[in-house]
Amino acid sequence: MKIAIIGTGNLGKSIAKGLITNNTITSLYLTRRHLQDVQEFDGYKNVVLTTDNIEAVKQSDILIFAVQPAHFEAILNTIKLYLTEKHVLISTITGYGIQNIENQVGTDRFIIRAMPNTAIAVGKSMTCLCCNTQGEKRIKIAEAIFNGLGHTLSIPESQMQAATVVCASGIAFWMRLIRATTQAAIQLGFDAKEAQELAMYTSEGAAHLLITNGNHPEEEIDRVTTPMGCTITGLNQMEHKGLSSSLIQGMVASFNKINAIKEEQI
């Protein structure tokens, strides 16, 4: 695949690392205003660093946009004259809708929105995808790219705000849970390094059980709870203190906030 990442900031770098690691590219153009910020990619085979977005567009078939929302419209205006019928436009920009992109480049373009999370850097992103009518003809390309960097789910665009909370902000929520588990392990006698190791790999194992077995979480909980045992005692104490309700309320609060931000932008 001939891919360009327009705006290689933190997310763009994460995508680039995944693409290079998986050898997904025929060529990869990385654009950045200041190339010293992407020097870590200098010297990789078939990777080109440039400040010229137009050059990157001309040399690529798939354009992944990872710029700041405030810069996106100007970049689209700059490159739109150089778009051809082969180009697939993939936007990772939160809150910038498909219709806004179509208003800039036309409804006849293959337009896809992707909402990955930062775990894309290690090939474990949960990436949600949506597209315009034309984009449906190329959605398999986006799935191939992002499935190589984790897992994808195609959803209606109306759910992208919620997906941002569950998947992108969700990384932070899970990190806080892992941190809390680490702190508890320290209190129970493990040193900090051991405690974090226990927390990380236990959470990874829990997720893999669900992914591999396809079970509901409660089924796996039932496997490790016994009558009057330590597990059910701990779970009940957590629920008495509001573990589940606090998490749900926090995610709903994040969703309300992201919607408020979108209204302000409108």
TATAMO-V478345 format. One record per residue. PHI is phi in whole degrees, -180 to 180 (NA if undefined). NEAR is the number of other ideal C-beta (glycine too) atoms within 10 Angstrom. Layout:
BEGIN
PHI&NEAR ; PHI&NEAR
END
This chain:
BEGIN
NA&15 ; -95&15 ; -118&25 ; -123&26 ; -106&29 ; -92&27 ; 95&21 ; -91&27 ; -88&15 ; -60&10 ; -68&21 ; -58&21 ; -63&20 ; -62&22 ; -63&28 ; -60&25 ; -60&17 ; -65&23 ; -63&22 ; -68&16 ; -61&13 ; -87&13 ; 54&10 ; -81&15 ; -99&20 ; -88&11 ; -146&16 ; -137&28 ; -99&25 ; -116&26 ; -105&27 ; -160&20 ; -62&12 ; -117&8 ; -69&15 ; -63&8 ; -78&13 ; -125&20 ; -63&11 ; -61&11 ; -96&19 ; -66&12 ; 100&8 ; -68&14 ; -62&9 ; 66&12 ; -109&17 ; -119&18 ; -100&21 ; -153&17 ; -95&11 ; -101&12 ; -64&22 ; -65&13 ; -59&15 ; -62&24 ; -65&24 ; -62&14 ; -95&16 ; -132&24 ; -105&17 ; -116&22 ; -113&24 ; -105&27 ; -96&25 ; -134&24 ; -93&25 ; -68&10 ; -53&13 ; -67&9 ; -99&14 ; -65&20 ; -60&15 ; -64&11 ; -67&19 ; -61&22 ; -63&11 ; -72&13 ; -98&22 ; -62&14 ; -70&9 ; -105&13 ; -79&18 ; -121&9 ; -69&7 ; -87&11 ; -73&19 ; -111&24 ; -103&29 ; -117&26 ; -102&24 ; -106&22 ; -89&21 ; -64&15 ; 83&15 ; -99&19 ; -75&16 ; -60&20 ; -61&11 ; -63&15 ; -67&24 ; -61&17 ; -62&12 ; -88&17 ; -117&17 ; 105&12 ; -80&13 ; -89&12 ; -92&21 ; -81&24 ; -118&25 ; -133&29 ; -103&25 ; -125&25 ; -122&25 ; -85&25 ; -123&23 ; -68&15 ; -69&21 ; -62&24 ; -65&19 ; -117&13 ; 71&15 ; -130&15 ; -74&26 ; -98&20 ; -111&26 ; -96&25 ; -126&23 ; -148&23 ; -156&22 ; -84&19 ; -60&12 ; -64&17 ; -62&22 ; -59&12 ; -75&11 ; -124&21 ; -62&17 ; -64&10 ; -66&18 ; -63&24 ; -62&18 ; -64&12 ; -64&27 ; -83&27 ; -68&14 ; -73&15 ; -119&24 ; 143&18 ; -138&16 ; -121&21 ; -143&15 ; -86&14 ; -136&15 ; -67&7 ; -60&16 ; -62&8 ; -99&14 ; -67&20 ; -64&17 ; -65&17 ; -64&21 ; -61&19 ; -68&20 ; -69&17 ; -102&20 ; -80&22 ; -63&18 ; -57&17 ; -58&14 ; -65&12 ; -63&15 ; -69&13 ; -61&12 ; -67&12 ; -65&14 ; -67&16 ; -62&13 ; -63&12 ; -63&17 ; -62&20 ; -62&14 ; -64&14 ; -65&19 ; -63&15 ; -63&9 ; -86&9 ; 119&8 ; -88&16 ; -76&10 ; -61&11 ; -66&9 ; -62&13 ; -61&20 ; -67&18 ; -61&14 ; -61&16 ; -67&21 ; -62&13 ; -76&10 ; -70&13 ; -67&15 ; -62&12 ; -64&9 ; -61&13 ; -64&12 ; -67&10 ; -60&15 ; -68&13 ; -64&10 ; -77&8 ; -89&10 ; 71&8 ; -84&14 ; -75&10 ; -52&10 ; -64&9 ; -64&12 ; -72&14 ; -63&14 ; -61&12 ; -70&11 ; -117&11 ; -109&16 ; -124&10 ; -54&5 ; 63&6 ; -87&11 ; -73&10 ; -69&12 ; -67&15 ; -64&11 ; -66&12 ; -61&15 ; -64&11 ; -64&10 ; -62&12 ; -70&11 ; -60&8 ; -87&9 ; 92&11 ; -56&14 ; -65&9 ; -66&10 ; -65&11 ; -64&13 ; -62&11 ; -63&11 ; -64&14 ; -69&16 ; -65&12 ; -63&11 ; -63&20 ; -64&16 ; -63&11 ; -66&12 ; -66&19 ; -69&14 ; -65&10 ; -62&13 ; -63&14 ; -63&8 ; -65&7 ; -68&10 ; -69&7
END
